[in-house]
Amino acid sequence: MYSFQAKHYASYQDVPASILSAFMEQTVLTETIRVSNGSLLFWEEHYLRLMASMRILRMDIPLTFTLPYLESQLLDYCVTKDTETFNGLVKMHVVAAAKPTANLPIPPSLFSITAEKGSGSFSFKHDVYPIDLYKDHYLSKGLYSSLESVHAQWRNMAWVYVHENRLSDGIILNEDKQLVESLRGTLFLVKGNTISTPHISAGCRKTVYRNLLTALLSENETFELVEEDISPFAIQKADELFVLEGVEGIKSVGQYRKKKFKSEKAQQIFSLLLNKLA
């Protein structure tokens, strides 16, 4: 079952060609939402992020794109995959219907929905998790780097490097050769009770779960959160290194090159996140 423009199709052959060509030719903006027992987690935050991303990319925002309407569309599609107890991920894809022209500088927007069944819950993992710096190319800093769809091809090249070198993940650097994030998610370095993460201006993707965890750590009396420019050399000095991946949870890095890491603080932080999710 395929969903385009609030209509469900049994086959791609049934989808109007103009819609399919738009999704094939234009840059697609995607928002991924976790679904637990038929409910969208942090839907309002995801909605606001989607609207902000569309404004930054100068996309048309239809009057129908209200919070209740899009929520109903997402949940309705989840029901086609399962009952009301659907658990997993649902994705909303938005694209411009055509390229901008002088007569129509902001083309109308189209949307599609896909879903993938899963556990619907976050997990914590600590293992060898081989990770290394990706230094073939550097990410540009600035507002556009915070969007999921920007630098998509660049990130694909980084994944090629990761897989060719039998790694689990890669750490991205910006044009100032400072840490940005990992390919999978937000990067956090632990030194004592101080949790450091690259500032959003470094080029990090501004995800819902990044905002959630940084807010939790800022309010917590045990930990001190520092958002700053971080040199790659800081990794060797850290006690722990973990990645927050919005899709799966927290991955505690066991080893970076010859440096081995613990996971005690990462487990405590994961517990804080689970309590918030509950």
C-alpha positions in Angstrom: 0.0 0.0 0.0 1.4 3.4 -1.0 0.2 6.8 0.2 0.4 10.0 -1.9 -1.5 13.1 -1.3 -3.8 11.5 1.2 -4.8 8.7 -1.2 -3.8 5.1 -0.9 -2.6 3.1 -3.9 -2.2 -0.7 -4.2 0.6 -0.3 -6.8 3.0 2.4 -8.0 1.5 1.9 -11.4 -1.7 3.4 -10.1 0.0 6.6 -8.8 -0.3 9.6 -11.2 2.9 10.0 -13.2 3.2 13.7 -12.3 3.4 12.8 -8.6 5.9 10.1 -9.1 8.1 12.2 -11.3 8.2 15.0 -8.7 9.5 12.6 -6.0 12.0 11.2 -8.5 13.4 14.6 -9.7 13.1 17.0 -6.7 14.8 17.0 -3.3 12.7 15.2 -0.8 12.3 16.5 2.8 11.7 13.6 5.2 10.5 13.7 8.8 10.7 10.4 10.7 8.3 9.9 13.7 8.4 7.0 16.2 5.0 5.4 16.8 4.2 3.5 20.0 0.9 1.7 20.5 -0.7 3.7 17.7 0.5 7.1 19.1 2.9 9.5 17.5 5.7 10.3 20.0 6.6 14.0 20.2 4.4 14.7 17.2 4.1 18.5 17.9 7.9 18.8 18.0 8.2 16.9 14.8 5.5 19.0 13.2 7.2 22.3 14.1 10.5 21.0 12.8 8.9 20.0 9.5 7.2 23.4 9.1 10.5 25.2 10.0 12.4 23.1 7.4 9.9 23.8 4.7 10.2 27.6 5.4 14.0 27.5 5.3 13.8 25.6 2.0 11.3 28.1 0.6 8.7 25.4 0.1 4.9 26.0 -0.2 3.1 25.1 3.0 -0.6 24.3 2.1 -3.3 25.5 4.3 -4.3 21.9 4.9 -1.0 21.2 6.5 -2.3 21.6 10.0 -1.2 19.7 13.1 -4.4 17.6 13.4 -4.7 16.9 9.6 -1.2 15.6 9.2 -1.5 13.5 12.4 -4.6 11.9 11.1 -3.0 11.1 7.8 0.0 9.5 9.5 -2.0 7.4 11.9 -4.5 6.4 9.1 -1.6 5.0 7.1 -0.2 3.2 10.1 -3.6 1.4 10.5 -3.3 0.1 6.9 0.0 -1.6 8.1 -1.5 -3.0 11.3 -4.2 -2.4 13.9 -4.3 0.7 16.2 -1.4 -0.9 18.2 1.1 -0.1 15.4 4.7 0.1 16.7 7.6 1.3 14.6 8.4 4.3 12.4 6.3 6.4 10.1 7.8 8.9 7.7 6.4 11.9 6.0 8.1 12.9 2.7 7.4 16.4 1.2 8.6 17.5 -2.2 7.9 20.4 -4.6 5.7 19.4 -7.4 8.0 21.0 -10.0 11.1 23.1 -10.4 10.8 26.8 -9.6 10.0 29.0 -12.7 9.6 32.7 -13.2 5.8 32.3 -13.3 5.7 29.9 -10.4 8.7 30.5 -8.1 7.2 28.5 -5.3 5.6 25.4 -6.7 2.9 23.5 -4.7 4.1 20.8 -2.3 3.2 17.2 -2.4 3.5 14.6 0.4 3.9 10.9 0.7 3.8 8.6 3.8 5.7 5.3 4.4 5.8 3.2 7.6 8.0 0.4 8.9 6.9 -1.9 11.7 9.3 -2.4 14.6 9.5 -2.5 18.4 8.5 1.1 18.8 11.0 1.4 21.7 14.5 2.8 22.3 17.4 0.6 23.0 20.9 0.9 24.5 23.9 -0.8 23.0 27.6 -0.9 24.1 30.0 -2.9 22.1 33.2 -2.5 20.0 31.2 -0.3 17.6 34.2 0.6 15.4 34.1 4.3 14.5 36.5 6.7 12.9 36.8 10.1 11.4 35.7 10.8 7.9 38.2 13.2 6.5 37.9 12.9 2.7 35.5 15.9 2.6 34.3 18.4 5.2 30.8 19.6 6.0 29.9 23.2 5.6 28.7 25.1 8.7 25.5 27.1 8.9 21.7 26.9 9.0 21.2 24.6 6.0 23.4 21.9 7.4 20.9 21.4 10.2 18.3 20.0 7.7 18.1 16.3 7.0 17.9 16.6 3.2 20.9 18.9 2.8 24.2 17.2 2.0 22.4 13.9 1.4 24.8 12.9 -1.4 27.8 14.0 0.7 26.6 11.7 3.6 26.2 8.9 1.1 29.9 9.2 0.2 30.8 9.1 3.8 28.8 5.9 4.2 30.8 4.4 1.4 34.0 5.1 3.3 32.4 3.5 6.5 31.4 0.3 4.8 34.6 0.0 2.7 36.6 0.1 6.0 34.3 -2.3 7.9 33.2 0.4 10.4 29.9 0.8 12.1 29.8 4.6 11.9 31.8 7.6 10.9 32.4 11.0 12.6 31.9 14.0 10.4 34.1 17.1 10.6 33.2 20.6 9.4 35.2 23.0 7.3 37.0 24.2 10.5 38.0 20.5 11.2 35.8 20.4 14.3 33.5 17.6 15.3 30.0 17.8 13.9 28.2 14.5 14.6 28.3 10.9 13.5 26.5 9.7 10.4 24.0 7.9 12.6 23.2 10.7 15.0 24.3 13.3 17.6 27.7 12.8 19.2 28.3 13.2 22.9 31.6 13.1 24.8 31.7 12.3 28.5 34.5 13.5 30.9 33.5 13.0 34.5 30.1 14.5 34.8 30.6 16.9 32.0 28.8 16.0 28.7 30.1 17.8 25.6 28.4 17.9 22.3 29.1 20.1 19.2 27.1 23.3 19.0 24.3 23.3 16.4 26.2 26.0 14.5 28.9 23.5 13.8 26.6 21.9 11.2 24.6 19.4 13.3 21.2 18.2 12.3 18.7 19.8 14.5 16.6 16.7 15.4 13.8 16.4 17.8 15.6 13.9 20.0 18.8 16.0 20.1 16.8 18.9 21.4 15.1 16.5 23.9 18.3 15.1 25.3 20.1 18.4 25.5 17.2 19.9 27.4 17.1 16.9 29.8 20.9 17.2 30.5 20.6 21.0 30.9 17.9 20.5 33.6 19.7 17.6 35.4 21.7 18.4 38.5 24.1 15.5 38.1 25.5 16.4 34.7 26.8 19.5 33.1 26.0 20.0 29.4 28.4 22.0 27.3 27.6 22.8 23.7 30.9 24.0 22.1 33.4 23.6 19.2 35.1 20.3 19.8 38.5 19.2 18.3 38.9 15.6 17.2 41.7 15.3 19.8 39.1 15.6 22.5 37.9 12.1 21.7 41.1 10.6 23.1 40.7 12.5 26.4 37.0 11.4 26.9 35.9 8.8 29.4 32.9 7.8 27.2 31.6 8.5 23.8 28.1 7.8 22.7 25.8 8.5 19.8 22.1 9.4 20.0 20.3 7.9 17.1 16.7 9.0 16.8 15.6 5.8 15.1 17.2 3.2 17.5 18.3 4.9 20.7 21.8 5.3 22.2 24.9 3.6 21.0 27.8 3.7 23.4 31.1 3.5 21.5 33.4 0.8 23.0 36.5 1.8 21.1 37.9 4.5 18.9 41.2 3.5 17.3 43.2 2.4 20.3 41.1 4.2 22.9 38.6 2.1 24.8 35.6 3.7 26.5 33.3 2.9 29.5 29.5 3.1 29.3 28.3 3.9 32.9 27.3 7.5 32.4 25.8 6.7 29.0 23.6 4.1 30.7 22.5 6.7 33.3 21.6 9.2 30.5 19.7 6.5 28.6 17.6 5.9 31.8 16.8 9.6 31.9 15.7 9.5 28.3 13.5 6.4 28.9 11.8 8.1 31.8 11.0 11.1 29.6 9.7 8.9 26.8 7.5 7.1 29.4 
